[in-house]
Amino acid sequence: MEIKRKIYGKISDWKRESKGKKALLIEGARRIGKSTVAEEIGRNEYKSYILIDFNKAGKAVKAAFDHMDSLDVFFQTLMLEYNTRLYPRESLIIFDEVQKFPKARESIKYLVADGRYDYIETGSLISIKENVEDITIPSEERKMQMYPVDFGEFMTYMGEEILLEHIADCLRQGKALERQMHDKAMRLFKEYMLVGGMPQALVAFKDNGRDFHAADVEKRYILELYKDDIRKSAKKYNSKVSAIFDNLPGFLSTHEKRIILSDVDKSNGKFDKYDEPLFWLSDSMICNLCYKCNDPNVGLALNRNDSYVKCYMGDTGLLVSHAFSENEITEQQLYKQIMDGKLHLNQGMLYENVIAQMITSAGRKLYFYTRYNEEKHRNDIEIDFLLSNESKTNYKVNPIEVKSSKNYSATSLGRFKELFGKRIDKQIIIHPKDYSEEEGLIKIPPYMLHSMI
């Protein structure tokens, strides 16, 4: 059974609406399934397709891009090299890993103007400066971001569509799931958190009888690819990117979870020295950046504090394998402890990261809020995430706190309400317990967030 990706429908919409007037650029981190979904579109929605993988493309194919003044010859070369006939307005050409060959991306301008075929580009690290500095970026290009498998896609792949629909129904009605269903949904959510959304890890997990170790092997391979990308692509600041990436589990295991640059670079740990490395990790979609909002008001981005930032892993399953060695996982029985709800150290890190991942995959930007109390010499308000209600006429914010334990306080939300009560739409606590509402707080289990955003 293939993993059904929601982006398939969005790509189908592009095909129908664009009618060949725009190419589609699918951006995303390595190994999230960009090529797979592009090929699936080619097989199902077109009479024929050609996929040019620029990791493997031969000299004849690459040389063809030097002669865009004769497109008849260009297309003839592709048909001969790939032994595939192309049909005007019925064929798709896929430029896979296009960042490896920027000249192909530049050619989109002429190919779209020609109008014979449709074009999809896929690639990692595409928006990084060094990949496009020598070319003219085509305006005939629509961008679409792709993320790891989300919780809904995971549930569908695991054969739990009915439970997923039931969760959404219960949320709409403002009621809790039945105890047995809640326990099952929490177990599935923990599986998703530990395995993550990288397709090959998820397939290994399911095909091997829900084996976390089989998934872990695939995740460690992907992490090595990421590290290799950092070494090859980050160029002048790769040591700084590596330092942040290597220290991510340490940052996320602290109470505040924000990046303390002095811990990375004791002699020169200032934000203006690390802003590009941070943006590199964000642009590559390896990580999701979460900025402090100084004043939660209309337009969270307008009050963004660029020097006060948290950095979450783009995939929580990868974070688990990044944070713990294979020996630690085995000796501590890590997976068993988390599935049994008995791991206290680092569990909050995983819960907060997976919520950040879910918010990001829904197309929302990440913001948080803190207030420092001068008298107490510490933060007395810490709101993990802020979401807008996306209303243009009655703008409000939804403060969210993430709790990995069943026992907690809501002190920060109370103080936040005292400060910004008129700006608040809903106050939300995400916790392992079932749905409830009390004293103006909506408390939801993490598996319900997917149906809320």
C-alpha positions, -999 to 999 in steps of 0.1 A, spaced: 0 0 0 14 34 -10 14 63 13 -14 87 1 -1 122 2 -24 152 4 -1 172 -19 -12 149 -48 -45 168 -49 -28 201 -48 -6 191 -77 -37 179 -96 -52 213 -90 -21 230 -104 -23 209 -136 -59 218 -141 -56 255 -133 -22 262 -149 -29 246 -183 9 247 -191 14 284 -183 34 277 -151 59 251 -141 56 237 -106 85 237 -82 81 213 -53 104 223 -24 112 201 5 138 184 26 156 153 14 138 119 13 103 132 20 88 117 -12 89 146 -37 101 124 -66 77 97 -57 46 119 -58 58 136 -90 62 102 -108 28 92 -94 12 123 -111 31 115 -143 17 79 -144 -18 87 -134 -26 121 -149 -6 121 -182 -3 100 -213 35 98 -208 62 113 -186 100 116 -185 118 120 -152 153 135 -155 172 128 -123 201 153 -123 220 131 -99 223 106 -127 216 125 -160 242 117 -187 263 142 -207 239 141 -237 209 152 -215 228 180 -198 244 192 -230 209 195 -245 202 224 -222 229 244 -240 207 246 -271 174 260 -260 172 279 -293 162 247 -309 135 231 -288 126 205 -314 162 191 -311 160 194 -273 128 173 -270 141 148 -296 171 143 -274 150 136 -243 127 112 -262 157 92 -275 177 92 -243 147 81 -222 130 60 -249 97 77 -242 74 95 -267 61 129 -256 26 141 -266 18 178 -269 -3 189 -239 -5 153 -227 30 147 -213 49 157 -182 87 163 -179 100 161 -143 133 178 -134 143 158 -103 169 172 -79 170 203 -101 193 222 -76 221 199 -89 218 214 -124 206 251 -121 207 255 -159 176 233 -161 157 255 -138 167 286 -158 154 269 -190 119 268 -176 112 303 -190 117 290 -226 100 256 -220 69 271 -205 67 297 -233 69 269 -258 38 254 -242 40 218 -255 44 200 -222 40 204 -184 69 207 -161 75 197 -124 107 205 -107 117 188 -74 146 195 -52 162 200 -18 179 232 -7 165 250 -38 162 284 -22 198 285 -9 217 313 -24 246 293 -38 222 271 -59 207 301 -78 233 328 -77 245 323 -113 211 319 -130 180 340 -137 152 325 -116 121 320 -138 89 339 -131 70 311 -149 72 290 -118 48 282 -90 63 270 -57 47 244 -35 63 232 -2 61 196 7 66 183 43 71 149 59 41 126 62 17 143 86 -4 126 113 -35 123 91 -15 106 63 2 84 88 -32 73 102 -45 66 67 -14 45 58 -18 25 90 -54 17 80 -70 40 107 -92 63 85 -123 56 105 -106 65 138 -92 96 122 -127 107 111 -141 99 146 -114 121 162 -124 150 139 -161 144 147 -155 144 185 -135 177 182 -163 193 163 -188 183 189 -165 193 218 -164 159 234 -139 133 245 -133 100 227 -144 68 245 -116 56 268 -106 26 247 -105 48 215 -85 75 233 -59 49 244 -57 36 209 -54 71 194 -26 80 219 -7 48 211 -9 56 174 2 92 180 32 80 200 41 56 171 39 86 148 61 107 171 88 80 173 88 68 137 82 103 122 71 112 87 100 101 64 83 77 40 111 51 39 112 49 77 74 46 79 74 19 53 101 0 71 81 3 104 49 -11 89 65 -37 66 84 -52 96 55 -56 119 57 -21 136 94 -25 143 109 7 156 144 -6 150 138 -11 113 126 25 111 156 37 131 180 22 106 164 42 78 163 74 98 200 72 106 208 68 69 187 100 62 206 119 90 239 110 74 225 124 41 216 156 59 251 159 74 266 153 40 244 181 26 256 204 53 292 196 45 288 201 8 262 229 5 267 252 34 301 262 21 316 292 40 295 286 72 292 248 72 309 245 106 283 269 121 255 250 106 269 217 118 273 231 153 237 242 155 225 209 140 246 187 163 234 207 193 197 207 185 188 179 209 206 197 237 188 230 231 154 212 229 160 193 261 163 225 281 134 242 298 132 272 274 142 252 243 156 282 225 190 284 209 217 298 232 245 307 207 271 312 235 268 275 241 277 268 205 304 295 202 318 308 234 340 334 218 317 348 191 282 334 198 262 364 185 231 362 163 245 384 135 272 357 131 247 328 130 217 343 112 227 328 78 234 293 92 200 294 109 183 305 77 202 277 59 187 251 81 152 267 77 155 271 39 167 235 36 136 225 55 157 203 77 146 224 106 116 246 116 124 280 131 101 294 158 105 331 166 95 351 197 66 375 191 73 406 213 37 418 212 10 393 202 -12 415 181 -24 419 145 2 402 123 25 380 145 53 385 119 52 423 124 63 418 160 89 390 154 121 390 174 147 377 150 173 372 176 152 351 200 146 318 182 139 281 188 149 256 162 129 224 159 138 194 138 116 192 107 108 156 115 104 143 151 113 107 142 146 120 130 150 140 162 147 107 182 174 91 162 195 122 163 192 126 200 199 90 211 225 66 200 214 30 191 230 18 223 210 44 244 178 34 227 184 -3 235 198 1 270 172 25 282 143 7 264 135 41 250 107 31 227 90 10 254 93 38 280 77 64 257 49 40 245 42 32 282 43 69 291 71 64 316 99 84 300 102 117 318 136 130 307 134 144 271 97 135 266 87 172 266 113 178 239 97 152 216 61 164 223 69 200 216 88 192 184 60 170 170 35 198 177 58 223 159 60 198 130 22 195 128 17 233 128 44 237 101 29 210 79 -4 228 80 13 257 64 15 279 95 45 299 108 59 292 143 58 319 170 61 318 208 59 343 236 79 348 268 80 375 294 111 381 316 103 391 352 131 414 364 122 410 401 122 372 399 152 370 374 134 345 353 106 341 327 72 342 344 52 336 312 61 310 286 37 302 258 50 275 235 32 285 204 10 313 191 -15 308 163 -37 334 147 -73 327 141 -66 339 105 -96 363 106 -92 396 86 -120 414 104 -117 401 140 -81 391 145 -73 371 176 -45 348 188 -46 313 202 -20 307 228 -9 270 230 9 252 258 23 217 252 23 193 282 39 159 280 28 150 316 -7 145 329 1 167 359 8 203 351 -2 239 359 -16 265 335 0 295 352 15 310 321 -18 309 302 -35 326 331 -9 355 331 -10 357 294 -48 362 296 -44 389 321 -21 408 297 -38 401 264 -73 389 273 -90 410 246 -68 396 219 -74 359 227 -97 337 207 -90 303 223 -66 292 250 -54 257 242 -35 231 263 -22 200 245 -18 171 269 -19 133 271 -54 133 287 -86 133 268 -106 164 256 -121 187 281 -130 224 286 -128 242 319 -124 278 330 -120 291 294 -93 265 285 -97 240 257 -76 209 266 -70 185 238 -49 153 233 -22 158 207 -39 136 181 -67 162 179 -45 190 168 -44 177 133 -81 183 130 -79 217 146 -54 235 124 
